[in-house]
Amino acid sequence: MALFLCFLFFFLISSASACDRCRHQSKAAYFSTASALSSGACGYGSLALGLGGGHLAAGVPSLYKDGAGCGACFQIRCKNTTLCTKQGTRVTLTDLNKSNQTDFVLSSRAFMAMAQKGLGQDILRHGIVDVEYKRVPCEYKNQNLALRVEESSQKPHYLAIKILYQGGQTEIVAIDVAQVGSSNWGFLTRNNGAIWDTSRVPAGGLQFRFLVTAGYDGKTVWAQNVLPANWKPGMIYDTKVQISDIAKEGCSTTCDDGSWK
């Protein structure tokens, strides 16, 4: 428990200056296929296409956040008003962008969605466009937070889980696991992106405890009876909890108030 509280203190302090809801100016490019992003650093695989309707993005390290930014949602629009709409499009971060030329590399579907009707091919011909963006809450109104047991899991020696449908404007920064009904918690380690693992797997059915941060706010979310005693690799399990917190950072006075004008 002490270790879990140390995680809480560290991440609340380190995230207090993040102010993700501010608008940022940058550039964006695109990949010709969404598969390049779904197979990216977050580890979502083909499931990425179900997170944002194919509107996927690779983000620079400051957005990827060593994997904590996986699944984050952003509203992004290009600044060419004759070519693009004011609304732009919403994207889900599924990969790491290692380029220093753009903050984002989008799927072609998301890139075209920034354009005005009938001008999708025109924006593709630009290749790279000036954009502004801000982080926005992810919405999964009819979908609880879910855990997918990865194929590499081997009962009882190893468990790897993938986090799916993380709502709100949040980051999961620590995960504990225990047998259902037990207070003997052990911790999971972020393997890469949205995948966490442990080589100390409790017997029986499993419960989980998530440390969730949203700006300078943070809380523990307890999901009971998530994995049955006969859990199987490749299966997705409903945690029966939803995360919908909105970030509340201590932003500077020059920060956008959150409106998208």
C-alpha positions in Angstrom: 0.0 0.0 0.0 2.9 2.4 0.8 4.3 1.8 -2.7 1.0 2.5 -4.3 0.7 5.8 -2.3 4.2 6.8 -3.4 3.2 6.3 -7.0 0.2 8.5 -6.3 2.3 11.3 -4.8 4.9 11.2 -7.6 2.5 11.2 -10.5 0.2 13.9 -9.1 3.1 16.2 -8.6 4.6 15.5 -12.0 1.4 15.9 -13.9 0.3 19.1 -12.2 1.9 21.3 -14.9 0.7 19.3 -17.9 -2.3 21.4 -18.7 -3.4 19.1 -21.6 -6.6 21.0 -22.3 -4.6 24.0 -23.7 -4.5 24.4 -27.5 -1.1 23.7 -29.1 0.3 24.7 -32.5 2.2 22.2 -34.6 2.1 20.2 -37.8 0.6 16.8 -38.7 1.4 14.3 -41.4 -0.4 11.0 -42.3 0.1 7.3 -42.9 -1.6 5.8 -45.9 -3.0 2.9 -43.9 -4.4 2.7 -40.4 -2.7 -0.6 -39.8 0.6 1.2 -39.4 -0.8 2.9 -36.4 -2.8 0.0 -35.0 0.3 -2.1 -34.9 2.2 0.6 -33.1 3.9 1.2 -29.8 0.7 1.1 -27.7 0.1 -2.6 -28.6 -3.6 -2.4 -29.4 -3.2 -4.4 -32.7 -6.4 -4.7 -34.7 -8.5 -3.6 -31.6 -7.2 0.0 -32.2 -9.7 0.3 -35.1 -12.6 0.0 -32.5 -11.3 2.8 -30.3 -11.6 5.7 -32.7 -13.4 4.5 -35.8 -10.0 4.4 -37.6 -9.2 8.0 -36.6 -5.9 7.1 -35.1 -2.7 9.0 -34.4 0.9 8.6 -33.4 2.0 11.2 -31.0 5.5 12.6 -30.0 7.1 11.4 -26.7 5.6 14.3 -24.7 2.1 13.0 -25.7 2.9 9.3 -25.6 4.3 9.7 -22.1 6.2 6.4 -22.0 2.9 4.6 -22.8 0.7 6.5 -20.3 -0.7 8.5 -23.1 -2.0 5.5 -25.0 -5.7 5.8 -25.7 -5.8 9.5 -25.1 -8.1 11.5 -27.4 -7.3 14.8 -29.1 -9.3 17.3 -31.2 -7.1 18.3 -34.1 -7.8 20.7 -37.0 -5.6 22.1 -39.8 -5.2 25.9 -40.0 -5.9 26.3 -43.7 -9.4 27.7 -43.5 -10.1 27.3 -47.2 -9.3 23.6 -47.1 -10.4 22.5 -43.6 -13.3 22.8 -41.2 -13.4 24.6 -37.9 -14.3 21.4 -36.1 -11.5 19.2 -37.4 -11.6 15.7 -36.1 -11.1 13.6 -33.0 -8.2 11.1 -32.9 -7.1 8.4 -30.5 -3.4 8.0 -29.7 -2.2 4.5 -30.6 1.4 4.9 -31.5 4.7 6.8 -30.8 5.8 9.4 -33.4 9.6 9.6 -33.3 9.7 12.4 -35.9 10.7 15.9 -34.8 8.9 17.5 -37.7 5.3 17.0 -36.5 3.5 16.4 -33.2 1.2 13.9 -34.9 1.1 11.4 -37.7 -2.6 10.6 -38.4 -4.3 7.7 -40.2 -5.3 8.9 -43.7 -9.0 8.7 -42.6 -8.4 11.1 -39.8 -6.3 13.4 -42.0 -9.0 13.6 -44.6 -11.6 14.2 -41.9 -10.1 17.6 -41.1 -11.0 18.7 -44.7 -14.1 20.3 -45.9 -16.6 18.1 -47.8 -15.2 17.0 -51.1 -11.6 18.2 -50.3 -10.3 15.0 -48.7 -8.0 14.2 -51.6 -6.8 17.8 -51.7 -5.6 17.7 -48.1 -3.8 14.4 -48.7 -1.8 16.0 -51.5 -0.4 18.5 -49.0 1.2 15.7 -47.0 2.0 17.9 -44.0 -0.3 20.6 -42.7 -0.2 23.2 -39.9 -2.6 22.2 -37.1 -3.7 23.2 -33.7 -4.9 20.6 -31.2 -6.0 20.0 -27.6 -6.6 16.9 -25.5 -10.3 16.1 -25.0 -12.1 13.4 -23.0 -12.6 10.0 -24.6 -16.2 8.9 -24.6 -17.2 5.2 -24.3 -20.8 5.7 -23.0 -21.9 2.1 -23.5 -18.6 0.5 -22.8 -16.9 -0.1 -19.5 -13.2 -0.2 -19.0 -12.1 -3.7 -20.2 -9.0 -5.9 -19.9 -7.8 -8.2 -22.6 -5.6 -11.1 -21.5 -2.8 -11.3 -23.9 -1.8 -14.6 -25.7 1.6 -14.5 -24.0 -0.1 -15.1 -20.6 0.6 -18.5 -19.0 -1.3 -19.5 -15.9 -0.1 -19.6 -13.2 3.3 -18.1 -14.0 2.6 -15.0 -16.1 -0.2 -12.6 -16.8 -0.3 -9.8 -19.3 -3.3 -7.5 -19.8 -4.2 -4.8 -22.3 -6.2 -1.8 -21.2 -9.2 -1.0 -23.4 -11.9 1.7 -23.4 -10.3 4.1 -20.9 -12.7 7.0 -20.9 -12.4 10.6 -19.7 -9.2 12.7 -19.9 -7.1 10.4 -17.7 -4.0 8.3 -17.4 -3.6 4.9 -15.6 -0.3 5.1 -13.9 -0.3 2.1 -11.7 -2.2 -1.2 -11.4 -2.4 -3.7 -8.5 -3.9 -7.2 -8.6 -5.1 -9.6 -5.9 -7.2 -12.7 -5.5 -10.9 -11.9 -5.1 -11.6 -11.4 -1.4 -7.9 -11.0 -0.5 -6.1 -7.8 0.7 -2.7 -9.2 -0.4 -2.1 -6.9 -3.3 0.8 -7.2 -5.8 1.7 -4.7 -8.6 1.8 -5.0 -12.3 4.5 -3.3 -14.5 3.8 -1.5 -17.7 5.3 -3.8 -20.3 4.8 -1.4 -23.2 2.0 1.1 -24.1 -1.4 -0.2 -22.9 0.0 -3.6 -21.9 0.8 -4.4 -18.2 2.2 -7.7 -16.8 3.3 -9.6 -13.7 5.1 -12.9 -13.1 3.4 -13.1 -9.7 -0.1 -14.2 -10.5 -2.5 -14.8 -7.6 -4.6 -18.0 -7.7 -8.3 -18.0 -8.3 -10.4 -15.1 -9.6 -8.7 -11.7 -9.8 -9.6 -8.2 -8.7 -7.7 -5.0 -9.8 -7.0 -1.6 -8.4 -6.1 1.2 -10.8 -4.4 4.5 -9.9 -6.0 7.0 -12.3 -4.7 10.6 -12.7 -6.5 13.5 -14.4 -4.3 16.7 -14.2 -3.6 17.3 -10.5 -6.5 15.1 -9.5 -6.0 11.4 -8.8 -7.9 8.5 -7.4 -7.9 4.7 -6.9 -10.5 2.8 -8.9 -11.3 -0.7 -7.6 -12.6 -3.3 -10.0 -13.9 -6.4 -8.2 -14.3 -9.9 -9.8 -12.8 -9.0 -13.1 -11.0 -12.2 -14.2 -12.6 -15.6 -13.3 -10.5 -18.4 -11.9 -10.4 -20.0 -15.3 -9.3 -16.9 -17.2 -8.1 -17.5 -20.7 -5.6 -15.8 -23.0 -7.2 -13.9 -25.9 -10.4 -13.1 -23.9 -11.7 -9.6 -23.1 -13.1 -9.1 -19.6 -15.4 -6.3 -18.4 -14.2 -4.5 -15.3 -17.8 -3.2 -14.7 -16.4 0.2 -14.0 -16.3 3.4 -16.1 -13.6 6.1 -16.1 -14.9 9.5 -17.1 -12.9 12.0 -15.1 -12.0 15.3 -16.8 -8.5 16.8 -16.3 -8.3 19.8 -13.9 -4.8 21.1 -14.2 -3.4 24.2 -12.7 -3.1 26.0 -16.0 -1.5 29.4 -16.6 -3.6 32.4 -17.4 -2.6 32.2 -21.0 -4.1 28.8 -21.4 -7.2 28.4 -23.6 -10.4 28.2 -21.4 -11.3 24.9 -23.1 -13.6 26.3 -25.8 -13.0 25.4 -29.5 -13.9 28.6 -31.4 
